[in-house]
């Protein structure tokens, strides 16, 4: 399914002791760029969270915010006595050098990083809750991106259909355009009032008409349109492939315009490039 790269989602998990909320904002990007904002207690699990995101998405810039709130603690807090002794020695030295300074209260000392030891069971529960909340957030984000992707695919398919319509009209007009071009060449030669070998003249006219022939370009345009529709209907990420096909479409449209021998062909080439540019803008947001 075609998937967009833009969206916003939130996932929240509440347990007896923890409440974890994950928010994710996604925008388009050439590669997968994941940025986290989370409490320091979860930093050691960042690699695991990144793997979880990588399994869900292949492209896009994702900004994830993880917020935690501990409702109650099921495990008694413990104090790092070695850390506390070090802090006491440091405070005694500071007090000796700055006797007029105020000593910190007990709460400030307790909140000093490293004094209270985070229990392993609390960390395990926190990781499990964060993983579950992240999964819920990514699932909602995927649904949003799929919904937006369907809209983008529809807009691209509409423009592909418009190009096909123009191609069929041009293909139907080709015999008339070639005949008119041939007659124009003969008329210009007649105006010069020169005698020419009929066989050589016919060879030159055929050569000029071949150089102006756009059948191959039209066939390639049709093949690229088929490839676009196939990519949009597949299950794999198709944004990069579609971007490449836009380049190929634009190249063929430019060649069609350079070979133009009539105003109709020129206008068709211009219309192709307008539609291709509209598709390119939408494809920038497809994963």
Beta strands, then each sheet from edge to edge (+ up, - down):
strand 1: 7-14
strand 2: 18-27
strand 3: 32-37
strand 4: 60-70
strand 5: 78-79
strand 6: 116-117
sheet 1: 1+ 2- 4+ 3+
sheet 2: 5+ 6-
end
